[in-house]
Every structure is written in C-alpha cells, then in structure tokens.
C-alpha cells in the first residue's frame, strides 16, 4: 500500500528547498529544477511529493496560487502564519485528533499515528514523523533541527537550528596539534652512521592554555627529549 503522507530521510533538504523558494519560487518545480538549484541531491522526488502534498505545486509541477500567495511574505511571522495554515490543512486528520497539540507531539505519538494511518513500516513511519516535524519547524511551531550545522544558525523562520554537540576529551582541533619528526641518530666518529632511528612526537595542546603554558611545554620537550637525545 502506497504511503498517504509524504516523507524524506532528513529534514535538511526540505528546509533547504523551502528557504530557497522563499527567495524565488520557480514557476515549475521538477527534478531538473531542483538539480539546477543544487537542492536535495538524490532526494528530488521526495521533495516534489511533499510539495504536491502541500498543494504548493500541481500534478504537472506548476506553482499553485497557494504557493504564490504564501511565498511572497518577507517577514518570518507572516510567512509562518500562512505556511502553518497550509500544513494544517494538508494534515487535516492529524489536527482533528490532536488539535493544536499536533504541532508538538512527541516522536512516539507521531510515529504511531502515521504507521496506523498509512500501514507503513517502522522506517517509513519515522520518516513521515520527521517530515511533519520539519514542516512544523518551518511553520514556527517547534524547534527546527538541521543536521551537520556548526554553531547556532538562524533558520528561515527565525528559529534556532540545533547543532551537533562538540566532542570533548582527547580529540583536539587540528590547529592545536603540533608534531616534531625526524630526530636523526648520531653518527660514529668515522662519519659512518651507527644506527637508524626516527622519533615522532605528537602533542595535544590545551585549547585554553596561555602563551606561557605553551612555552613551558616546548621548553620541557627541548630540554628533556631533544637536547638529552643529542647529548
């Protein structure tokens, strides 16, 4: 049974598409259009299905009057109000069951609804829930998440995009990693090499260290490793 509600595996391409269309909504949207715009690579058909489901484009891919009226709003609050009405109209039954609480339903309840309604698999049900959450975020109704962002960036509707947490511990920024290589072995008195040896030292510097801290670290390495080895 074909899924009634559209879905996509990640909210990023959907956010990217809506962001671009707020700047300029093409008169016709098809796979070729999205490729030329660099939007939703390998996800073109999913984006098109979502746009059709929202009735922003017709079966031929032509922009509808609904899209023309909504995507001209410059202010985020005006766009959110119009776009949220489009989303709620498209998910009529979900809003009949949960009213305004539908916007902020948790994953478990959303997945249950979509799986029961569409008789979809677990994976598809999760993606249908993810798609609705992305649309709710674009409507200004919940926090909008986008994968692989750095820092706090502002979304198309003024919401803060969540960024992945920074890893702590042994992994440091490459700019704070220093290495010393090829410390050559001494030669015998007759000029012939005694043996071959290469030592590689990698140092993970503290990101919050002062210049004095760095100076002490390198001074200690010089005195206790390099100079001692050459002696």
SVG drawing of the C-alpha trace seen along z (x, -y; Angstrom):
<svg xmlns="http://www.w3.org/2000/svg" viewBox="-11 -41 98 43">
<polyline fill="none" stroke="black" stroke-width="0.4" points="0.0,0.0 1.5,-3.4 2.0,-5.8 -0.6,-8.5 1.7,-11.0 5.0,-12.0 8.4,-11.5 12.1,-12.2 15.0,-10.7 16.4,-14.0 14.8,-17.4 17.8,-19.3 16.9,-19.1 13.3,-20.1 14.5,-23.1 16.9,-24.0 14.1,-23.8 11.7,-26.0 14.4,-28.5 15.3,-28.8 11.6,-29.1 11.1,-31.9 13.7,-33.8 12.3,-32.8 9.6,-30.2 10.1,-28.7 7.1,-28.7 7.6,-24.9 9.3,-22.6 10.6,-19.2 13.8,-17.1 15.6,-19.2 14.7,-22.4 16.0,-21.1 19.2,-19.9 19.9,-23.2 19.3,-25.0 21.6,-22.4 18.7,-21.4 18.1,-18.0 20.6,-16.0 19.3,-12.4 16.1,-13.4 14.4,-15.3 11.4,-13.0 10.7,-13.2 10.8,-17.0 8.4,-17.0 6.0,-14.6 6.0,-16.9 5.3,-20.0 2.4,-18.2 1.0,-17.0 1.0,-20.6 -0.5,-21.7 2.3,-24.1 2.7,-22.6 0.1,-20.7 0.5,-17.3 2.4,-18.9 4.8,-20.6 3.4,-24.1 3.4,-26.6 -0.1,-26.9 -1.9,-30.1 -1.5,-29.0 2.3,-29.0 2.2,-32.3 0.3,-33.9 2.4,-32.4 6.0,-32.6 5.9,-36.4 5.8,-37.1 9.1,-38.7 8.6,-38.8 9.1,-35.5 5.9,-35.8 3.8,-36.5 5.2,-33.5 4.8,-31.3 1.2,-32.1 0.4,-31.4 2.6,-28.3 1.3,-26.8 -2.2,-27.0 -1.1,-25.1 0.5,-22.4 -2.5,-22.0 -4.9,-21.9 -2.8,-19.1 -2.6,-17.1 -6.4,-17.5 -7.0,-14.3 -3.9,-14.6 -5.2,-18.0 -8.7,-16.7 -7.4,-14.1 -4.9,-16.3 -5.9,-19.9 -3.1,-22.4 -1.2,-19.9 -0.4,-18.1 2.4,-20.6 4.4,-19.5 3.5,-15.8 6.5,-13.6 8.1,-11.1 6.3,-8.1 2.8,-9.5 3.6,-10.9 5.1,-7.6 2.1,-5.7 -0.3,-7.9 1.5,-7.7 2.0,-3.9 -1.6,-3.3 -2.9,-5.7 -0.7,-4.6 0.0,-1.0 3.7,-1.9 6.8,-0.2 8.7,-1.5 11.3,-3.2 8.7,-5.0 6.7,-5.9 9.7,-7.5 10.4,-9.4 6.8,-10.6 7.1,-11.9 10.4,-13.6 8.9,-15.3 6.0,-16.6 8.3,-17.9 10.4,-19.7 7.3,-21.3 6.2,-22.3 9.6,-23.9 9.3,-25.8 5.8,-27.0 7.4,-28.3 5.6,-25.8 8.5,-23.8 12.3,-24.0 13.7,-23.4 16.6,-20.9 19.1,-20.7 21.8,-18.1 25.5,-19.0 25.4,-22.6 28.1,-24.4 27.2,-27.0 23.8,-28.5 22.4,-29.5 19.0,-31.1 16.5,-29.2 14.2,-30.6 11.6,-31.3 13.8,-32.8 14.1,-29.6 17.5,-28.4 18.9,-25.4 20.3,-22.8 23.9,-21.9 25.7,-18.7 27.4,-18.7 31.1,-19.1 33.1,-16.1 35.4,-16.6 38.4,-14.7 41.4,-13.6 40.3,-14.9 41.5,-18.5 41.3,-20.9 44.0,-20.2 45.2,-23.8 46.3,-22.8 48.2,-19.7 51.9,-20.0 54.4,-17.4 58.2,-17.0 59.6,-14.5 62.8,-13.0 65.2,-13.4 68.3,-11.8 70.5,-9.3 74.1,-10.4 77.0,-9.1 80.1,-7.3 83.5,-9.2 84.4,-7.9 81.4,-9.5 79.5,-6.3 76.0,-6.1 75.7,-4.0 72.0,-3.1 68.8,-4.4 66.1,-5.9 63.2,-8.2 61.2,-9.6 57.8,-11.2 56.2,-13.2 52.6,-14.3 51.4,-16.9 47.8,-17.8 47.9,-21.3 45.2,-22.6 42.8,-24.9 42.5,-27.3 46.3,-27.4 48.2,-30.7 51.3,-31.5 53.4,-30.9 51.9,-27.4 52.8,-26.6 56.4,-28.0 56.9,-25.7 55.7,-22.7 58.1,-23.2 61.0,-24.2 60.5,-20.9 60.4,-18.9 63.6,-20.6 65.5,-20.0 64.2,-16.5 64.0,-15.0 65.8,-16.8 68.9,-18.1 69.1,-14.9 69.0,-12.8 71.7,-14.8 74.0,-14.8"/>
</svg>
